[in-house]
Amino acid sequence: LPVIYGIHHLIKTRKPNFFSILGVVSILLTGGIAIMAYKDNGTVDAEAPLWFALKEAAIPFVFGVTILISHWTKTPLVRVFLYNPDFFDIPKIEKRVNENDTLAKYKKLILSGTLLLAGSFFLSMVMNYFLAMKFLKDATGSQEDFNDGVAKLTGWGFAVIGVPMMVILMVTMWRFVSGLKKLTGMENDEILLPR
């Protein structure tokens, strides 16, 4: 999936996609750690759960830091994940913000969206680490045990991490739209582009 999306993005924009690259790196790290952890006698290195947990925590950490740092660049990533011009009528919103002289509050709203979005990835980082340690700490008896632990980690990750992340993103989006409505006096159908 990251390779296919990365190629699509490269063809469409003529630029590499950072998140696709990070996805490929994550997949390579998963396989690399498994290969390095396997011993000739069929067991798994005792340190493998820690390596895997650190890898699982590193990916959302990189996302969170990147989102946070991007706020002070020309292309804040909050505009990719949350305040996307494909969904929001940004020119109309910014025109109304300038008319209402609420630019400072608008910038503060975008910063709070960035902080909440980055914070959701930092929460995911912590949850990924502890979930990996839970499923892998006793899975070093054999390669099959370790593979089973990785499979359980992946499956439970969707429920334990994916659902809270989705709720956080929905609350962040609701908060963001509510803030835009207060700043602009516009309604949902004016703020959001028709679908």
Backbone as JSON Lines, residues from 0, in Angstrom:
{"i":0,"aa":"L","n":[0.82,-1.2,0.0],"ca":[0.0,0.0,0.0],"c":[0.86,1.27,0.0]}
{"i":1,"aa":"P","n":[1.88,1.38,0.86],"ca":[2.68,2.62,0.81],"c":[3.4,2.8,-0.53]}
{"i":2,"aa":"V","n":[3.82,1.7,-1.14],"ca":[4.52,1.78,-2.43],"c":[3.56,2.26,-3.51]}
{"i":3,"aa":"I","n":[2.36,1.64,-3.55],"ca":[1.37,2.01,-4.57],"c":[0.94,3.46,-4.41]}
{"i":4,"aa":"Y","n":[0.64,3.86,-3.17],"ca":[0.24,5.25,-2.95],"c":[1.39,6.19,-3.25]}
{"i":5,"aa":"G","n":[2.61,5.81,-2.86],"ca":[3.78,6.64,-3.13],"c":[4.01,6.86,-4.61]}
{"i":6,"aa":"I","n":[3.83,5.82,-5.41],"ca":[3.98,5.94,-6.87],"c":[2.87,6.84,-7.44]}
{"i":7,"aa":"H","n":[1.64,6.62,-6.96],"ca":[0.51,7.45,-7.4],"c":[0.79,8.93,-7.09]}
{"i":8,"aa":"H","n":[1.23,9.2,-5.88],"ca":[1.52,10.58,-5.44],"c":[2.65,11.18,-6.26]}
{"i":9,"aa":"L","n":[3.68,10.38,-6.53],"ca":[4.83,10.85,-7.31],"c":[4.41,11.22,-8.74]}
{"i":10,"aa":"I","n":[3.56,10.38,-9.34],"ca":[3.08,10.66,-10.7],"c":[2.2,11.92,-10.7]}
{"i":11,"aa":"K","n":[1.34,12.03,-9.69],"ca":[0.39,13.14,-9.64],"c":[1.06,14.48,-9.32]}
{"i":12,"aa":"T","n":[1.99,14.48,-8.37],"ca":[2.57,15.75,-7.89],"c":[4.03,15.96,-8.29]}
{"i":13,"aa":"R","n":[4.66,14.93,-8.81],"ca":[6.09,14.97,-9.15],"c":[6.98,15.14,-7.92]}
{"i":14,"aa":"K","n":[6.42,14.81,-6.75],"ca":[7.17,14.89,-5.5],"c":[7.03,13.58,-4.74]}
{"i":15,"aa":"P","n":[8.1,13.13,-4.06],"ca":[7.96,11.92,-3.25],"c":[7.06,12.19,-2.04]}
{"i":16,"aa":"N","n":[6.36,11.16,-1.59],"ca":[5.48,11.29,-0.44],"c":[6.19,10.78,0.81]}
{"i":17,"aa":"F","n":[6.38,11.69,1.77],"ca":[7.11,11.37,3.0],"c":[6.47,10.2,3.74]}
{"i":18,"aa":"F","n":[5.15,10.16,3.79],"ca":[4.45,9.13,4.56],"c":[4.55,7.76,3.89]}
{"i":19,"aa":"S","n":[4.58,7.74,2.57],"ca":[4.79,6.47,1.87],"c":[6.19,5.94,2.15]}
{"i":20,"aa":"I","n":[7.17,6.84,2.13],"ca":[8.54,6.45,2.42],"c":[8.63,5.9,3.84]}
{"i":21,"aa":"L","n":[7.98,6.59,4.79],"ca":[7.98,6.14,6.18],"c":[7.29,4.78,6.31]}
{"i":22,"aa":"G","n":[6.23,4.56,5.56],"ca":[5.53,3.27,5.57],"c":[6.42,2.15,5.07]}
{"i":23,"aa":"V","n":[7.15,2.39,3.98],"ca":[8.07,1.38,3.44],"c":[9.18,1.11,4.45]}
{"i":24,"aa":"V","n":[9.71,2.16,5.07],"ca":[10.77,1.99,6.08],"c":[10.24,1.14,7.24]}
{"i":25,"aa":"S","n":[9.01,1.4,7.66],"ca":[8.41,0.63,8.76],"c":[8.3,-0.84,8.4]}
{"i":26,"aa":"I","n":[7.86,-1.13,7.18],"ca":[7.74,-2.53,6.74],"c":[9.11,-3.2,6.7]}
{"i":27,"aa":"L","n":[10.1,-2.47,6.16],"ca":[11.46,-3.03,6.1],"c":[12.03,-3.26,7.5]}
{"i":28,"aa":"L","n":[11.75,-2.34,8.42],"ca":[12.22,-2.52,9.8],"c":[11.56,-3.73,10.45]}
{"i":29,"aa":"T","n":[10.27,-3.91,10.23],"ca":[9.57,-5.07,10.79],"c":[10.22,-6.36,10.32]}
{"i":30,"aa":"G","n":[10.4,-6.48,9.01],"ca":[11.04,-7.68,8.47],"c":[12.48,-7.8,8.9]}
{"i":31,"aa":"G","n":[13.2,-6.67,8.92],"ca":[14.61,-6.7,9.32],"c":[14.8,-7.12,10.76]}
{"i":32,"aa":"I","n":[13.95,-6.6,11.65],"ca":[14.05,-6.98,13.06],"c":[13.76,-8.47,13.22]}
{"i":33,"aa":"A","n":[12.75,-8.96,12.51],"ca":[12.41,-10.39,12.59],"c":[13.58,-11.24,12.11]}
{"i":34,"aa":"I","n":[14.18,-10.86,11.0],"ca":[15.31,-11.64,10.47],"c":[16.5,-11.61,11.42]}
{"i":35,"aa":"M","n":[16.8,-10.42,11.96],"ca":[17.94,-10.3,12.89],"c":[17.68,-11.04,14.2]}
{"i":36,"aa":"A","n":[16.4,-11.09,14.6],"ca":[16.07,-11.67,15.9],"c":[16.06,-13.19,15.88]}
{"i":37,"aa":"Y","n":[15.84,-13.77,14.7],"ca":[15.76,-15.23,14.62],"c":[17.15,-15.85,14.78]}
{"i":38,"aa":"K","n":[17.22,-16.85,15.66],"ca":[18.47,-17.57,15.86],"c":[18.44,-18.87,15.08]}
{"i":39,"aa":"D","n":[19.62,-19.43,14.86],"ca":[19.72,-20.68,14.09],"c":[18.99,-21.85,14.76]}
{"i":40,"aa":"N","n":[18.87,-21.8,16.09],"ca":[18.22,-22.91,16.8],"c":[16.69,-22.8,16.83]}
{"i":41,"aa":"G","n":[16.12,-21.8,16.1],"ca":[14.67,-21.67,16.03],"c":[14.06,-20.77,17.08]}
{"i":42,"aa":"T","n":[14.89,-20.25,18.0],"ca":[14.38,-19.32,19.01],"c":[14.57,-17.89,18.53]}
{"i":43,"aa":"V","n":[14.13,-16.97,19.36],"ca":[14.21,-15.55,19.02],"c":[15.04,-14.85,20.09]}
{"i":44,"aa":"D","n":[15.87,-13.91,19.66],"ca":[16.71,-13.14,20.58],"c":[15.85,-12.51,21.67]}
{"i":45,"aa":"A","n":[16.33,-12.55,22.9],"ca":[15.57,-12.03,24.04],"c":[15.32,-10.53,23.94]}
{"i":46,"aa":"E","n":[16.14,-9.8,23.19],"ca":[15.98,-8.35,23.05],"c":[15.0,-7.98,21.93]}
{"i":47,"aa":"A","n":[14.55,-8.94,21.14],"ca":[13.67,-8.66,19.99],"c":[12.39,-7.92,20.39]}
{"i":48,"aa":"P","n":[11.72,-8.28,21.5],"ca":[10.51,-7.53,21.86],"c":[10.79,-6.04,22.08]}
{"i":49,"aa":"L","n":[11.92,-5.72,22.7],"ca":[12.27,-4.31,22.92],"c":[12.54,-3.61,21.6]}
{"i":50,"aa":"W","n":[13.29,-4.25,20.7],"ca":[13.57,-3.64,19.39],"c":[12.26,-3.37,18.66]}
{"i":51,"aa":"F","n":[11.38,-4.37,18.7],"ca":[10.11,-4.25,17.99],"c":[9.25,-3.15,18.62]}
{"i":52,"aa":"A","n":[9.22,-3.1,19.95],"ca":[8.43,-2.07,20.63],"c":[8.95,-0.68,20.32]}
{"i":53,"aa":"L","n":[10.27,-0.53,20.27],"ca":[10.86,0.77,19.93],"c":[10.54,1.16,18.49]}
{"i":54,"aa":"K","n":[10.56,0.18,17.6],"ca":[10.19,0.45,16.2],"c":[8.73,0.86,16.11]}
{"i":55,"aa":"E","n":[7.86,0.16,16.83],"ca":[6.43,0.48,16.82],"c":[6.17,1.88,17.38]}
{"i":56,"aa":"A","n":[6.97,2.29,18.36],"ca":[6.81,3.62,18.94],"c":[7.45,4.7,18.06]}
{"i":57,"aa":"A","n":[8.49,4.35,17.34],"ca":[9.23,5.34,16.55],"c":[8.41,5.91,15.4]}
{"i":58,"aa":"I","n":[7.61,5.08,14.75],"ca":[6.87,5.55,13.58],"c":[5.86,6.65,13.96]}
{"i":59,"aa":"P","n":[4.97,6.44,14.95],"ca":[4.07,7.55,15.31],"c":[4.82,8.74,15.91]}
{"i":60,"aa":"F","n":[5.97,8.49,16.57],"ca":[6.78,9.59,17.09],"c":[7.25,10.48,15.94]}
{"i":61,"aa":"V","n":[7.73,9.86,14.87],"ca":[8.19,10.63,13.7],"c":[7.03,11.41,13.1]}
{"i":62,"aa":"F","n":[5.86,10.77,12.98],"ca":[4.68,11.47,12.47],"c":[4.36,12.69,13.35]}
{"i":63,"aa":"G","n":[4.31,12.48,14.67],"ca":[3.96,13.56,15.6],"c":[4.93,14.72,15.53]}
{"i":64,"aa":"V","n":[6.23,14.41,15.54],"ca":[7.25,15.46,15.48],"c":[7.18,16.2,14.14]}
{"i":65,"aa":"T","n":[6.98,15.44,13.07],"ca":[6.9,16.06,11.74],"c":[5.7,17.0,11.64]}
{"i":66,"aa":"I","n":[4.56,16.57,12.17],"ca":[3.36,17.42,12.16],"c":[3.61,18.68,12.97]}
{"i":67,"aa":"L","n":[4.24,18.52,14.13],"ca":[4.51,19.65,15.01],"c":[5.46,20.64,14.35]}
{"i":68,"aa":"I","n":[6.57,20.16,13.82],"ca":[7.56,21.04,13.19],"c":[6.99,21.71,11.95]}
{"i":69,"aa":"S","n":[6.17,20.98,11.2],"ca":[5.62,21.52,9.94],"c":[4.74,22.74,10.17]}
{"i":70,"aa":"H","n":[4.25,22.91,11.4],"ca":[3.39,24.07,11.67],"c":[4.09,25.38,11.35]}
{"i":71,"aa":"W","n":[5.4,25.42,11.51],"ca":[6.16,26.64,11.29],"c":[6.81,26.67,9.9]}
{"i":72,"aa":"T","n":[6.31,25.86,8.98],"ca":[6.8,25.86,7.6],"c":[5.72,26.41,6.68]}
{"i":73,"aa":"K","n":[6.02,26.47,5.38],"ca":[5.04,26.97,4.41],"c":[3.87,26.0,4.22]}
{"i":74,"aa":"T","n":[4.11,24.72,4.48],"ca":[3.06,23.71,4.28],"c":[2.82,22.9,5.55]}
{"i":75,"aa":"P","n":[2.06,23.45,6.51],"ca":[1.75,22.7,7.72],"c":[0.98,21.42,7.4]}
{"i":76,"aa":"L","n":[1.38,20.32,8.01],"ca":[0.73,19.03,7.74],"c":[-0.68,18.95,8.29]}
{"i":77,"aa":"V","n":[-1.04,19.86,9.18],"ca":[-2.43,19.88,9.64],"c":[-3.35,20.16,8.45]}
{"i":78,"aa":"R","n":[-2.81,20.81,7.42],"ca":[-3.59,21.1,6.21],"c":[-3.72,19.87,5.31]}
{"i":79,"aa":"V","n":[-2.94,18.85,5.57],"ca":[-3.07,17.58,4.83],"c":[-4.06,16.68,5.55]}
{"i":80,"aa":"F","n":[-3.89,16.54,6.86],"ca":[-4.7,15.59,7.63],"c":[-6.05,16.15,8.08]}
{"i":81,"aa":"L","n":[-6.1,17.43,8.39],"ca":[-7.28,17.97,9.06],"c":[-7.93,19.09,8.25]}
{"i":82,"aa":"Y","n":[-7.19,20.14,8.02],"ca":[-7.72,21.35,7.38],"c":[-7.36,21.31,5.89]}
{"i":83,"aa":"N","n":[-7.91,20.32,5.21],"ca":[-7.53,20.0,3.84],"c":[-8.35,20.84,2.85]}
{"i":84,"aa":"P","n":[-7.67,21.45,1.85],"ca":[-8.4,22.26,0.86],"c":[-9.35,21.44,-0.02]}
{"i":85,"aa":"D","n":[-9.27,20.12,0.04],"ca":[-10.23,19.29,-0.69],"c":[-11.59,19.23,0.03]}
{"i":86,"aa":"F","n":[-11.6,19.57,1.32],"ca":[-12.82,19.5,2.12],"c":[-13.31,20.87,2.58]}
{"i":87,"aa":"F","n":[-12.37,21.79,2.82],"ca":[-12.71,23.11,3.35],"c":[-12.54,24.17,2.26]}
{"i":88,"aa":"D","n":[-13.43,25.14,2.27],"ca":[-13.33,26.28,1.35],"c":[-12.4,27.31,1.99]}
{"i":89,"aa":"I","n":[-11.11,27.02,1.97],"ca":[-10.11,27.83,2.69],"c":[-10.06,29.28,2.2]}
{"i":90,"aa":"P","n":[-10.08,29.55,0.88],"ca":[-10.06,30.96,0.47],"c":[-11.24,31.76,1.05]}
{"i":91,"aa":"K","n":[-12.44,31.17,1.02],"ca":[-13.61,31.87,1.56],"c":[-13.48,32.06,3.07]}
{"i":92,"aa":"I","n":[-12.99,31.03,3.76],"ca":[-12.82,31.1,5.22],"c":[-11.81,32.2,5.56]}
{"i":93,"aa":"E","n":[-10.68,32.22,4.86],"ca":[-9.63,33.19,5.18],"c":[-10.07,34.62,4.82]}
{"i":94,"aa":"K","n":[-10.89,34.74,3.78],"ca":[-11.44,36.07,3.43],"c":[-12.32,36.57,4.56]}
{"i":95,"aa":"R","n":[-13.17,35.68,5.08],"ca":[-14.07,36.07,6.18],"c":[-13.29,36.34,7.46]}
{"i":96,"aa":"V","n":[-12.25,35.57,7.71],"ca":[-11.4,35.8,8.89],"c":[-10.79,37.2,8.83]}
{"i":97,"aa":"N","n":[-10.3,37.58,7.65],"ca":[-9.72,38.92,7.49],"c":[-10.77,40.01,7.64]}
{"i":98,"aa":"E","n":[-11.96,39.77,7.09],"ca":[-13.05,40.75,7.21],"c":[-13.45,40.93,8.68]}
{"i":99,"aa":"N","n":[-13.47,39.83,9.44],"ca":[-13.87,39.88,10.85],"c":[-12.73,40.26,11.79]}
{"i":100,"aa":"D","n":[-11.54,40.46,11.22],"ca":[-10.34,40.82,12.0],"c":[-10.08,39.8,13.13]}
{"i":101,"aa":"T","n":[-10.15,38.51,12.76],"ca":[-9.92,37.43,13.73],"c":[-8.72,36.56,13.33]}
{"i":102,"aa":"L","n":[-7.75,37.17,12.64],"ca":[-6.61,36.41,12.15],"c":[-5.81,35.77,13.28]}
{"i":103,"aa":"A","n":[-5.61,36.49,14.38],"ca":[-4.84,35.94,15.51],"c":[-5.54,34.71,16.09]}
{"i":104,"aa":"K","n":[-6.85,34.79,16.24],"ca":[-7.61,33.64,16.76],"c":[-7.61,32.48,15.75]}
{"i":105,"aa":"Y","n":[-7.64,32.8,14.47],"ca":[-7.58,31.79,13.4],"c":[-6.26,31.03,13.47]}
{"i":106,"aa":"K","n":[-5.16,31.76,13.61],"ca":[-3.84,31.13,13.71],"c":[-3.75,30.27,14.97]}
{"i":107,"aa":"K","n":[-4.36,30.75,16.05],"ca":[-4.37,29.98,17.3],"c":[-5.17,28.69,17.13]}
{"i":108,"aa":"L","n":[-6.28,28.76,16.38],"ca":[-7.1,27.57,16.12],"c":[-6.31,26.54,15.31]}
{"i":109,"aa":"I","n":[-5.57,27.0,14.31],"ca":[-4.76,26.09,13.5],"c":[-3.65,25.47,14.36]}
{"i":110,"aa":"L","n":[-3.04,26.27,15.24],"ca":[-2.02,25.72,16.15],"c":[-2.62,24.68,17.08]}
{"i":111,"aa":"S","n":[-3.8,24.94,17.62],"ca":[-4.42,23.96,18.53],"c":[-4.76,22.68,17.77]}
{"i":112,"aa":"G","n":[-5.19,22.8,16.51],"ca":[-5.43,21.61,15.69],"c":[-4.15,20.83,15.47]}
{"i":113,"aa":"T","n":[-3.06,21.55,15.23],"ca":[-1.75,20.9,15.05],"c":[-1.34,20.17,16.33]}
{"i":114,"aa":"L","n":[-1.51,20.83,17.47],"ca":[-1.12,20.22,18.74],"c":[-1.95,18.98,19.05]}
{"i":115,"aa":"L","n":[-3.25,19.05,18.8],"ca":[-4.1,17.88,19.04],"c":[-3.75,16.73,18.11]}
{"i":116,"aa":"L","n":[-3.49,17.05,16.84],"ca":[-3.14,16.03,15.87],"c":[-1.81,15.38,16.23]}
{"i":117,"aa":"A","n":[-0.81,16.2,16.54],"ca":[0.5,15.67,16.94],"c":[0.36,14.88,18.24]}
{"i":118,"aa":"G","n":[-0.44,15.39,19.17],"ca":[-0.65,14.71,20.44],"c":[-1.27,13.33,20.26]}
{"i":119,"aa":"S","n":[-2.16,13.18,19.26],"ca":[-2.76,11.88,19.01],"c":[-1.69,10.87,18.56]}
{"i":120,"aa":"F","n":[-0.71,11.35,17.8],"ca":[0.38,10.45,17.39],"c":[1.3,10.12,18.56]}
{"i":121,"aa":"F","n":[1.51,11.08,19.46],"ca":[2.34,10.79,20.64],"c":[1.64,9.79,21.56]}
{"i":122,"aa":"L","n":[0.31,9.9,21.67],"ca":[-0.45,8.91,22.43],"c":[-0.32,7.54,21.77]}
{"i":123,"aa":"S","n":[-0.41,7.51,20.45],"ca":[-0.25,6.26,19.7],"c":[1.13,5.67,19.94]}
{"i":124,"aa":"M","n":[2.15,6.52,20.02],"ca":[3.51,6.07,20.27],"c":[3.59,5.29,21.59]}
{"i":125,"aa":"V","n":[3.02,5.87,22.63],"ca":[3.06,5.23,23.96],"c":[2.26,3.92,23.93]}
{"i":126,"aa":"M","n":[1.08,3.96,23.33],"ca":[0.24,2.77,23.28],"c":[0.9,1.66,22.44]}
{"i":127,"aa":"N","n":[1.52,2.04,21.33],"ca":[2.22,1.07,20.49],"c":[3.33,0.38,21.27]}
{"i":128,"aa":"Y","n":[4.09,1.16,22.01],"ca":[5.21,0.59,22.78],"c":[4.7,-0.46,23.78]}
{"i":129,"aa":"F","n":[3.73,-0.06,24.58],"ca":[3.25,-0.97,25.62],"c":[2.5,-2.17,25.05]}
{"i":130,"aa":"L","n":[1.77,-1.97,23.97],"ca":[1.08,-3.09,23.33],"c":[2.09,-4.09,22.77]}
{"i":131,"aa":"A","n":[3.15,-3.59,22.15],"ca":[4.19,-4.48,21.61],"c":[4.87,-5.25,22.74]}
{"i":132,"aa":"M","n":[5.17,-4.58,23.83],"ca":[5.81,-5.28,24.96],"c":[4.87,-6.34,25.54]}
{"i":133,"aa":"K","n":[3.57,-6.04,25.59],"ca":[2.61,-7.0,26.14],"c":[2.56,-8.28,25.3]}
{"i":134,"aa":"F","n":[2.48,-8.13,23.98],"ca":[2.32,-9.3,23.13],"c":[3.63,-10.01,22.79]}
{"i":135,"aa":"L","n":[4.76,-9.34,22.94],"ca":[6.02,-9.94,22.5],"c":[6.97,-10.32,23.61]}
{"i":136,"aa":"K","n":[6.75,-9.82,24.84],"ca":[7.74,-10.07,25.9],"c":[7.92,-11.55,26.21]}
{"i":137,"aa":"D","n":[6.86,-12.35,26.06],"ca":[6.97,-13.79,26.33],"c":[6.93,-14.61,25.04]}
{"i":138,"aa":"A","n":[7.21,-13.96,23.91],"ca":[7.08,-14.65,22.62],"c":[8.43,-14.96,21.99]}
{"i":139,"aa":"T","n":[9.44,-15.16,22.82],"ca":[10.78,-15.41,22.26],"c":[11.16,-16.89,22.3]}
{"i":140,"aa":"G","n":[10.22,-17.75,22.68],"ca":[10.52,-19.17,22.75],"c":[10.81,-19.78,21.4]}
{"i":141,"aa":"S","n":[10.06,-19.36,20.39],"ca":[10.28,-19.88,19.04],"c":[9.9,-18.81,18.03]}
{"i":142,"aa":"Q","n":[10.33,-19.01,16.8],"ca":[10.0,-18.06,15.73],"c":[8.49,-18.02,15.52]}
{"i":143,"aa":"E","n":[7.85,-19.18,15.65],"ca":[6.39,-19.23,15.49],"c":[5.69,-18.41,16.57]}
{"i":144,"aa":"D","n":[6.19,-18.5,17.82],"ca":[5.62,-17.71,18.91],"c":[5.76,-16.21,18.62]}
{"i":145,"aa":"F","n":[6.93,-15.84,18.13],"ca":[7.19,-14.44,17.85],"c":[6.28,-13.94,16.72]}
{"i":146,"aa":"N","n":[6.17,-14.74,15.66],"ca":[5.29,-14.37,14.54],"c":[3.84,-14.25,15.01]}
{"i":147,"aa":"D","n":[3.42,-15.18,15.87],"ca":[2.07,-15.14,16.43],"c":[1.88,-13.86,17.25]}
{"i":148,"aa":"G","n":[2.91,-13.49,18.03],"ca":[2.85,-12.26,18.83],"c":[2.74,-11.02,17.95]}
{"i":149,"aa":"V","n":[3.49,-10.99,16.84],"ca":[3.42,-9.86,15.91],"c":[2.03,-9.79,15.28]}
{"i":150,"aa":"A","n":[1.47,-10.95,14.92],"ca":[0.12,-10.97,14.33],"c":[-0.92,-10.45,15.33]}
{"i":151,"aa":"K","n":[-0.82,-10.9,16.59],"ca":[-1.76,-10.41,17.62],"c":[-1.59,-8.91,17.83]}
{"i":152,"aa":"L","n":[-0.35,-8.46,17.86],"ca":[-0.07,-7.04,18.02],"c":[-0.72,-6.23,16.91]}
{"i":153,"aa":"T","n":[-0.6,-6.7,15.69],"ca":[-1.19,-6.01,14.54],"c":[-2.7,-5.98,14.65]}
{"i":154,"aa":"G","n":[-3.3,-7.12,14.97],"ca":[-4.76,-7.19,15.08],"c":[-5.3,-6.33,16.21]}
{"i":155,"aa":"W","n":[-4.71,-6.46,17.4],"ca":[-5.18,-5.69,18.54],"c":[-4.87,-4.21,18.38]}
{"i":156,"aa":"G","n":[-3.81,-3.9,17.62],"ca":[-3.45,-2.5,17.4],"c":[-4.57,-1.71,16.76]}
{"i":157,"aa":"F","n":[-5.31,-2.36,15.84],"ca":[-6.43,-1.67,15.19],"c":[-7.5,-1.3,16.22]}
{"i":158,"aa":"A","n":[-7.79,-2.2,17.13],"ca":[-8.83,-1.94,18.12],"c":[-8.35,-1.01,19.23]}
{"i":159,"aa":"V","n":[-7.19,-1.33,19.81],"ca":[-6.7,-0.6,20.98],"c":[-6.14,0.78,20.61]}
{"i":160,"aa":"I","n":[-5.56,0.9,19.44],"ca":[-4.96,2.17,19.03],"c":[-5.8,2.86,17.96]}
{"i":161,"aa":"G","n":[-6.27,2.1,16.98],"ca":[-7.0,2.69,15.87],"c":[-8.3,3.37,16.28]}
{"i":162,"aa":"V","n":[-9.08,2.73,17.15],"ca":[-10.37,3.31,17.56],"c":[-10.17,4.6,18.37]}
{"i":163,"aa":"P","n":[-9.29,4.61,19.4],"ca":[-9.07,5.89,20.1],"c":[-8.53,7.0,19.2]}
{"i":164,"aa":"M","n":[-7.65,6.64,18.25],"ca":[-7.12,7.63,17.33],"c":[-8.25,8.21,16.47]}
{"i":165,"aa":"M","n":[-9.16,7.36,16.02],"ca":[-10.29,7.81,15.22],"c":[-11.17,8.75,16.03]}
{"i":166,"aa":"V","n":[-11.43,8.4,17.29],"ca":[-12.25,9.25,18.16],"c":[-11.57,10.61,18.36]}
{"i":167,"aa":"I","n":[-10.26,10.59,18.62],"ca":[-9.51,11.84,18.81],"c":[-9.58,12.7,17.55]}
{"i":168,"aa":"L","n":[-9.41,12.08,16.39],"ca":[-9.47,12.84,15.14],"c":[-10.87,13.42,14.91]}
{"i":169,"aa":"M","n":[-11.91,12.66,15.24],"ca":[-13.27,13.16,15.08],"c":[-13.54,14.34,16.02]}
{"i":170,"aa":"V","n":[-13.09,14.22,17.27],"ca":[-13.27,15.32,18.23],"c":[-12.48,16.54,17.78]}
{"i":171,"aa":"T","n":[-11.25,16.32,17.29],"ca":[-10.42,17.42,16.8],"c":[-11.09,18.11,15.62]}
{"i":172,"aa":"M","n":[-11.64,17.33,14.7],"ca":[-12.33,17.89,13.53],"c":[-13.57,18.67,13.96]}
{"i":173,"aa":"W","n":[-14.35,18.11,14.88],"ca":[-15.55,18.8,15.37],"c":[-15.16,20.12,16.03]}
{"i":174,"aa":"R","n":[-14.12,20.08,16.86],"ca":[-13.64,21.29,17.56],"c":[-13.15,22.33,16.55]}
{"i":175,"aa":"F","n":[-12.47,21.85,15.51],"ca":[-11.92,22.74,14.5],"c":[-13.04,23.43,13.71]}
{"i":176,"aa":"V","n":[-14.03,22.65,13.27],"ca":[-15.16,23.22,12.51],"c":[-15.94,24.18,13.39]}
{"i":177,"aa":"S","n":[-16.17,23.83,14.65],"ca":[-16.88,24.73,15.57],"c":[-16.12,26.04,15.73]}
{"i":178,"aa":"G","n":[-14.8,25.95,15.86],"ca":[-13.98,27.15,15.98],"c":[-14.06,28.03,14.74]}
{"i":179,"aa":"L","n":[-14.03,27.39,13.57],"ca":[-14.14,28.15,12.32],"c":[-15.5,28.85,12.22]}
{"i":180,"aa":"K","n":[-16.56,28.17,12.65],"ca":[-17.89,28.76,12.61],"c":[-17.96,30.0,13.5]}
{"i":181,"aa":"K","n":[-17.35,29.93,14.69],"ca":[-17.35,31.08,15.6],"c":[-16.55,32.25,15.03]}
{"i":182,"aa":"L","n":[-15.41,31.94,14.42],"ca":[-14.54,33.0,13.91],"c":[-15.1,33.67,12.66]}
{"i":183,"aa":"T","n":[-15.82,32.91,11.85],"ca":[-16.26,33.43,10.55],"c":[-17.74,33.79,10.51]}
{"i":184,"aa":"G","n":[-18.54,33.21,11.4],"ca":[-19.98,33.39,11.34],"c":[-20.62,32.58,10.21]}
{"i":185,"aa":"M","n":[-19.83,31.68,9.62],"ca":[-20.32,30.85,8.51],"c":[-20.91,29.56,9.04]}
{"i":186,"aa":"E","n":[-21.74,28.92,8.23],"ca":[-22.33,27.64,8.58],"c":[-21.53,26.51,7.93]}
{"i":187,"aa":"N","n":[-21.84,25.26,8.33],"ca":[-21.12,24.1,7.82],"c":[-21.08,24.05,6.29]}
{"i":188,"aa":"D","n":[-22.24,24.33,5.66],"ca":[-22.29,24.22,4.19],"c":[-21.47,25.3,3.49]}
{"i":189,"aa":"E","n":[-21.11,26.37,4.22],"ca":[-20.25,27.4,3.65],"c":[-18.78,27.08,3.91]}
{"i":190,"aa":"I","n":[-18.5,26.49,5.07],"ca":[-17.12,26.16,5.44],"c":[-16.62,24.96,4.66]}
{"i":191,"aa":"L","n":[-17.48,23.94,4.56],"ca":[-17.09,22.68,3.88],"c":[-17.5,22.73,2.41]}
{"i":192,"aa":"L","n":[-16.66,22.19,1.56],"ca":[-16.97,22.13,0.14],"c":[-18.04,21.08,-0.11]}
{"i":193,"aa":"P","n":[-18.92,21.3,-1.09],"ca":[-19.97,20.32,-1.36],"c":[-19.38,19.01,-1.87]}
{"i":194,"aa":"R","n":[-19.97,17.9,-1.48],"ca":[-19.49,16.56,-1.9],"c":[-20.52,15.95,-2.8]}
